[in-house]
Structures are given as structure tokens and as C-alpha cells.
């Protein structure tokens, strides 16, 4: 994974199909219920994720409460 030199952009990571299944089961949702992220989002190219529409990306945000993963569905 490529790391960003911009501290304002949290790490992004493409999930495997097994990880996607685990996330969807954990939250009892379908992929279409996930928040969306555009395939043209600069962060996706910054981390060189090679995503296509339909992939799921994990965004790890850090705050005073610690690190927390957020999930986004890549759309065209």
C-alpha cells in the first residue's frame, strides 16, 4: 500500500471479496447500502488501488477516540 504524504487524507485500502462478505454480514447490509465513493476520487489514485466500479474500499480515519474503519462502494 502506498502511503499519502498529506496527513489530511486517511489511508484507503481495497477489500478482498472475503473481507467484503465479512463486512456486509457484520452490518447486515448489502453493497448498495454502503456510502459511495467516486472512481474519480483523487484519494483512490493517490493510493494506487486499481479499483473498478463495484469494489469496496476501507478508509481508516484517526481521531482522539482512536482509529475507525469506514467502508465505501466505488461507483462510476
C-alpha distances in whole Angstrom, upper triangle without the diagonal:
4,6,10,13,15,16,17,14,12,9,9,7,10,12,14,18,19,17,18,22,21,20,23,26,25,26,28,27,26,23,26,26,23,22,21,19,20,18,19,17,15,13,11,12,10,7,8,8,11,13,17,20,20,16,16,13,12,13,13,16,18,21,24,24,21,18,18,16,17,17,18,19,18,21,23
4,7,10,12,13,15,12,12,9,9,9,12,15,17,21,22,20,21,25,24,23,26,28,28,28,31,29,29,25,27,28,24,23,22,19,19,17,18,16,14,11,11,10,8,5,7,9,12,14,18,21,21,18,17,14,14,13,14,16,17,21,24,25,21,18,19,17,18,18,19,20,19,22,23
4,7,9,10,12,10,9,7,9,10,14,16,19,23,24,21,22,26,25,23,26,29,28,28,31,30,29,26,28,28,24,23,22,19,20,19,18,16,14,11,12,12,8,7,10,11,15,16,20,22,23,20,19,15,14,13,12,14,15,18,21,22,19,16,17,16,17,18,19,21,20,23,24
4,5,7,9,7,8,7,9,12,15,18,21,25,26,23,24,27,27,25,27,30,29,29,32,30,30,27,28,28,24,22,21,18,19,18,17,14,11,9,11,11,7,7,10,12,16,17,21,23,24,21,19,16,15,13,13,13,14,17,20,22,19,16,18,17,17,18,18,21,19,22,23
4,6,9,8,10,10,13,16,19,22,25,28,30,27,27,31,30,28,31,34,32,32,35,34,33,30,31,31,27,25,24,21,21,21,19,17,13,11,14,13,10,11,14,16,19,21,24,26,27,24,23,19,18,16,15,15,15,18,21,23,20,18,20,20,20,22,22,24,23,25,26
4,5,6,8,10,13,16,19,22,26,29,30,27,27,31,30,28,30,33,31,31,34,32,32,29,30,29,26,23,22,19,20,20,18,15,12,10,14,14,10,11,15,17,20,21,24,25,26,24,22,19,18,15,14,13,14,16,19,21,19,17,19,18,19,20,20,23,22,24,25
4,6,7,9,13,16,19,22,26,29,29,26,27,30,29,26,29,32,29,29,32,31,31,29,30,29,25,23,22,20,21,21,20,17,14,12,15,16,13,13,17,18,22,22,25,26,27,25,22,19,17,13,12,11,10,12,15,17,15,14,16,16,17,19,20,23,22,25,26
4,6,10,12,16,19,22,25,28,29,26,26,29,28,25,27,30,28,27,30,29,29,27,27,26,23,20,20,17,18,19,18,15,13,11,14,16,13,14,17,18,21,21,24,25,26,23,21,17,16,12,12,10,10,12,15,17,15,14,15,16,15,18,18,21,21,23,24
4,7,9,12,15,18,22,25,26,22,22,26,25,22,25,28,26,25,28,26,26,24,24,24,20,17,17,14,15,16,15,12,10,7,11,12,10,10,14,15,18,18,20,21,22,20,18,14,13,9,10,9,10,13,16,18,16,14,14,14,13,15,15,18,17,20,21
4,6,10,13,16,19,22,23,19,20,23,22,19,22,25,23,22,25,24,24,22,23,22,18,16,16,14,16,17,17,13,12,9,11,13,11,10,14,14,17,17,20,21,21,18,16,12,10,6,6,6,8,11,14,15,13,10,11,10,10,12,13,16,16,19,21
4,7,10,13,16,19,20,17,17,21,20,18,21,23,22,22,25,23,23,21,22,22,18,17,16,14,16,16,17,13,12,9,10,12,10,8,11,11,15,15,18,19,19,16,14,10,8,6,6,7,10,13,17,17,14,11,11,10,11,12,13,16,15,19,21
4,7,10,13,16,17,14,14,18,18,16,18,21,20,20,23,21,20,18,19,19,15,14,14,11,13,13,14,11,11,7,7,10,9,7,9,8,12,11,14,16,16,12,10,6,6,5,7,9,12,16,19,19,16,13,12,10,9,9,10,12,12,15,18
4,6,10,13,14,11,12,16,15,14,16,19,18,19,21,20,19,16,19,19,15,15,15,13,15,13,15,13,14,10,9,11,11,8,9,7,10,10,13,15,14,11,9,5,5,7,8,12,15,18,22,21,18,14,13,10,10,10,10,12,12,15,18
4,7,10,12,10,10,13,14,13,15,18,18,18,20,18,17,14,17,18,14,15,14,12,14,12,15,14,15,12,9,12,13,10,10,6,8,7,10,12,11,7,6,5,6,9,12,15,18,22,25,24,21,17,16,12,12,10,10,10,10,13,16
4,7,8,6,6,10,10,10,12,14,15,16,17,16,15,12,16,16,13,15,15,14,16,15,18,17,18,15,13,15,16,13,14,10,12,10,12,13,11,7,6,6,7,10,12,16,19,22,25,24,21,17,15,12,12,9,10,10,11,15,18
4,5,5,6,9,10,11,12,14,15,17,18,17,16,13,17,18,16,18,17,17,19,17,20,20,21,19,16,18,19,16,15,12,13,11,13,14,12,9,8,9,10,14,16,20,22,26,29,27,24,20,19,15,15,13,13,13,13,17,19
4,5,5,6,9,10,11,12,14,16,16,15,13,12,15,17,15,18,17,18,19,18,22,21,23,21,18,20,22,19,18,15,15,13,13,14,11,9,9,11,13,16,18,22,25,28,31,29,26,23,20,17,16,13,14,13,14,17,19
4,5,5,6,9,10,11,12,15,15,15,14,13,17,18,16,19,20,20,22,21,25,24,26,23,21,23,24,21,21,17,18,16,17,17,14,12,11,13,13,17,18,22,25,28,30,28,25,22,20,16,17,14,16,15,17,20,23
4,5,5,6,9,10,10,12,14,14,13,12,16,16,14,17,17,18,20,20,23,22,23,21,18,21,22,19,19,16,17,15,16,17,14,11,9,10,10,14,15,18,21,24,26,24,22,18,16,13,13,11,13,13,15,18,22
4,5,5,6,9,10,11,12,11,10,8,12,13,11,14,14,15,18,18,21,20,22,20,17,21,22,19,19,16,16,14,14,14,11,9,7,9,10,13,15,18,21,24,27,25,23,19,16,13,12,9,11,10,12,15,19
4,6,5,6,8,10,10,10,9,9,13,13,13,16,17,19,21,21,24,24,26,24,21,24,26,23,23,19,20,17,17,17,13,12,10,13,13,17,18,21,24,27,29,27,25,22,19,15,15,12,14,13,16,18,21
4,6,5,6,9,10,11,11,12,15,15,14,17,18,20,23,23,26,25,27,24,22,25,26,23,24,20,21,19,20,19,16,14,12,13,13,16,17,20,22,24,27,24,22,19,16,13,14,12,14,15,17,20,24
4,5,5,6,8,9,9,9,13,12,10,13,15,17,20,20,24,22,24,21,20,23,24,21,22,19,20,18,19,18,15,13,10,11,10,13,14,17,19,22,24,21,20,17,14,11,10,9,11,12,15,18,22
4,6,5,6,5,6,7,10,9,9,13,15,17,20,21,24,23,25,23,21,25,26,24,24,21,22,19,19,17,14,13,10,13,13,16,17,19,22,24,27,24,23,20,16,14,12,10,12,12,15,17,21
4,5,5,7,8,10,13,12,12,16,18,21,24,24,28,27,29,27,25,28,29,27,27,24,25,22,22,21,17,16,14,16,15,18,19,22,24,26,28,25,24,21,18,16,15,13,15,15,19,21,25
4,6,8,11,12,15,13,13,16,18,21,24,25,28,26,29,26,25,28,29,26,27,24,26,23,23,22,19,18,15,16,14,17,17,19,21,23,25,21,20,18,15,13,13,12,15,16,19,22,26
4,6,9,11,13,10,10,13,16,19,22,24,27,25,27,25,24,28,28,26,27,24,26,23,23,21,18,17,14,15,14,16,17,19,21,22,24,21,20,18,15,13,12,11,13,14,18,20,24
4,7,10,12,10,11,14,17,20,23,25,28,27,29,27,26,30,31,28,29,26,27,24,23,21,18,18,15,17,17,19,20,22,25,26,28,25,24,22,18,16,15,14,15,15,19,21,24
4,7,8,6,8,11,14,17,20,22,25,24,27,25,23,27,28,27,27,24,25,21,21,18,15,15,13,15,16,18,20,21,24,26,28,25,25,22,19,16,14,12,13,12,16,17,21
4,5,5,7,11,13,16,18,19,23,22,25,24,22,25,27,25,26,22,22,19,18,15,12,13,11,14,15,18,20,22,26,27,30,28,27,24,20,17,15,12,12,10,14,15,18
4,5,6,9,10,12,15,15,19,19,22,20,18,22,24,22,22,19,19,15,14,12,8,9,8,11,13,16,18,21,24,26,29,27,26,23,19,16,13,10,9,7,10,11,15
4,6,8,8,12,14,15,18,18,22,21,19,22,25,23,24,20,20,17,15,12,9,11,10,13,15,17,20,22,25,27,30,28,28,25,21,18,15,12,10,7,10,10,13
4,7,9,12,15,17,20,19,23,21,20,24,25,24,25,22,22,19,18,15,12,13,12,14,15,16,19,20,23,25,28,26,25,23,19,16,13,10,10,9,12,12,16
4,6,9,13,15,17,16,19,18,17,20,22,21,22,19,20,16,16,13,11,11,9,10,11,13,15,17,20,22,25,23,22,19,16,13,9,7,6,6,10,11,15
4,7,10,13,15,14,17,16,15,19,20,19,21,18,19,16,16,13,12,12,10,10,11,11,14,15,19,20,23,22,21,19,15,13,9,7,5,6,9,10,13
4,7,9,12,11,14,13,13,16,18,17,18,16,17,13,13,10,10,10,9,10,12,12,15,16,20,22,25,24,23,21,18,15,11,9,5,5,6,6,10
4,6,8,7,10,10,9,12,14,14,15,13,14,11,11,10,10,10,9,9,11,11,14,15,19,21,25,24,23,20,17,15,11,9,6,6,5,6,9
4,5,5,9,10,9,11,13,14,14,13,13,10,10,9,11,11,11,11,14,14,17,18,22,24,28,28,26,23,21,18,15,13,9,8,6,5,6
4,6,9,10,7,9,12,12,12,10,10,7,7,7,10,10,11,11,14,14,18,20,23,26,29,29,28,24,22,19,17,14,11,9,6,6,5
4,6,9,7,8,11,12,12,12,11,10,10,10,13,13,14,13,16,16,19,20,24,26,30,30,28,25,24,21,18,17,13,13,9,9,8
4,6,6,7,9,11,11,11,12,11,12,12,14,14,13,12,14,13,16,17,20,22,26,26,25,22,20,18,16,14,12,12,9,10,10
4,5,5,6,9,10,11,12,12,14,15,17,16,16,13,15,13,16,17,19,22,26,27,25,22,21,19,17,17,14,15,13,14,13
4,5,5,6,9,9,11,11,14,15,17,15,14,11,12,10,12,13,16,19,23,23,21,18,18,16,14,14,12,14,12,14,15
4,5,6,6,6,8,8,10,12,14,11,11,9,11,10,13,15,18,21,25,25,23,20,18,16,14,13,11,12,9,12,13
4,5,5,7,8,9,12,14,16,14,15,12,14,14,16,18,21,24,28,28,26,22,22,19,18,17,15,15,12,14,14
4,6,8,10,12,15,17,19,16,16,13,14,13,15,16,18,22,25,26,24,20,20,18,18,17,16,17,15,17,17
4,6,9,10,14,16,18,15,14,11,12,11,13,15,17,21,24,25,22,19,18,16,16,16,15,16,14,17,18
4,6,8,12,15,17,14,14,12,14,14,16,18,21,24,28,28,25,22,21,19,18,17,16,16,14,16,17
4,5,9,12,13,10,11,9,11,12,15,17,20,24,27,27,24,21,20,17,16,14,13,13,11,14,15
4,7,10,12,10,12,11,14,15,18,21,24,27,31,31,28,24,23,20,19,17,15,14,11,13,13
4,7,8,6,8,8,12,14,17,20,23,26,30,30,27,23,22,18,17,14,12,10,7,10,11
4,6,6,9,11,14,16,20,22,26,29,33,32,30,26,24,20,18,15,12,10,7,8,8
4,6,9,11,15,17,20,23,26,29,33,32,30,26,24,20,18,14,11,8,5,5,6
4,7,10,13,16,19,22,26,28,32,30,29,25,22,19,16,12,10,6,5,6,9
4,7,10,13,16,19,23,26,29,28,26,22,20,16,14,10,8,6,5,8,11
4,7,10,13,16,20,22,26,24,22,19,16,12,10,7,6,5,6,9,13
4,6,10,13,16,19,23,22,19,16,13,10,8,6,5,6,7,11,14
4,6,10,13,16,19,18,16,12,10,6,6,5,7,9,11,14,17
4,6,10,13,17,16,14,10,8,6,5,6,8,11,12,15,18
4,7,10,13,13,10,6,6,4,6,9,11,15,16,19,22
4,7,10,10,8,6,5,6,7,11,13,17,18,21,24
4,7,8,6,4,6,9,11,14,17,20,22,25,27
4,5,5,6,8,11,13,17,19,23,24,27,30
4,6,9,11,14,16,20,22,26,28,31,33
4,7,9,12,14,18,21,25,27,30,33
4,7,10,13,17,20,23,25,28,31
4,7,10,13,16,20,22,25,28
4,7,10,13,17,19,22,26
4,7,10,14,16,19,22
4,7,10,13,16,19
4,7,10,13,16
4,6,9,13
4,6,10
4,7
4
